[in-house]
Amino acid sequence: MTNHNNNGHGQGPAARKAKIAAVTTGDSARGERLFRAMCAGCHSLGLRGIFGKPIASGGAMLYTSGLERRASQKWTFENLDAFLRAPKEFAGDTAMGAVAVKNAKDRRDLIEFLKV
């Protein structure tokens, strides 16, 4: 019997959507605590709401050429995750090069905080 509700990999659309949400959704309150502990020394809470906006587009901020080269892109989950995981790989000459968020859950929670 053929199952028309899956893609041949044992997961239907609802299961795939739930799986994606589980790896791209974080805890905003925990993200705020992480932001205050890890990021607030250099960044203001003004970064909230950056999610979905063009990269290197925040008014009064100065951006390195590595981020300016990505100005046609947006701060999606994938871009924020890549930047937080390995800033130098993502943006070359970024001033944030020495600070990387290695823990995937920490990155998800920070990104969730930056969405609102």
N, C-alpha and C positions, 0 to 999 in steps of 0.2 A: 504494500500500500504506500502511496506517495503522500508525503506531508507537504502541503502547499504553503504552510505557515513558517517555513524556515528557509534558510539559504543553502541547505545542504551541509551545514556545519553544526547542526543540532541546536540552533538558536533561532527563534522567531524574532520578528522586528521588535516586539516589546522587550524581550530579554536582551537584545543587543543594545537598545536605547538605555535600559537600566544599567547595563555594564559600563557604557560610556559615561553616563552621569556619575557613576560611582568613582571613576578615576578623574573626573574633571570638576567635581564639586567638593568644596571644602567647608570648613567651619569658620564663618566670618568673625565671630567673637574671639576665637583662638588666633585667627589671623591678625586681628587688631593687637592682641597681646604680643605676638611675635614681631609685628611691625614696630611697636613701641620699644621692644627689647633689642631688635636687630637693625632697624632701619632709621629710626627717628633721630639718631645722632647726626645724620646727613640729610635726611628727607623730612619734609613736613607732612602732616596728615593731608595736605592738599593733593597728594597722589591718589586719594580715594576718588573713584569714578574714572580712573584712567582707562579701565577696561573698555575695549571697543573703539577707543580714540586713535587717531593717527600717531605713530611713533614720532618722537621729537617735536611735539606740537604744544607742549605746555608753556603758556605765556612767558613768564619771567625766568624760566630755567634756561641755562646755557647747555647746549648739547655738543658732544664730540662728533667728529666727522663719521665715526662708526655708526652712531645712532641716526645722524642726519641722512646717511645713505639709505636708511630704511624708512624714510619719512613717507613713502608711498604705501607702506604697510600699516596695519593696525595692531594695537595691543590685544591680540587674541589670546585665548588660553595657551595655545601652542607657543606663541612668541614670548609671552610672559614666562612660561615654564622654561623655555630654552634660555632666556636671558638670566633668570634667577639661578638656574642650574650652573651655567657657565658663561658669565658676562663677557669675558674676552673672546670666547668663540663666537658669540652672537654679535658683538659690536666692536671687535678689535680694540680700539683705543679708549674704550670707556673708562671713566674714572672709578667705576665700581669693580674693577678687575680683581681685586684681592678678596672681595666679599662674594661668596657663592653659597647658595642654599642647597646643600646636597640632599637633604631629606625630602622625598617626594610629597609626603603628607604636609610638611611645613610649607612647601611651595603651593600646594593646592589651597591651604588655609590662607596664606598671604594673598593669593590671587582672588579668592572669594571676598576677602576684605577690600581689595582694590576695585571690585565690581560696584560697590555701593557708594 
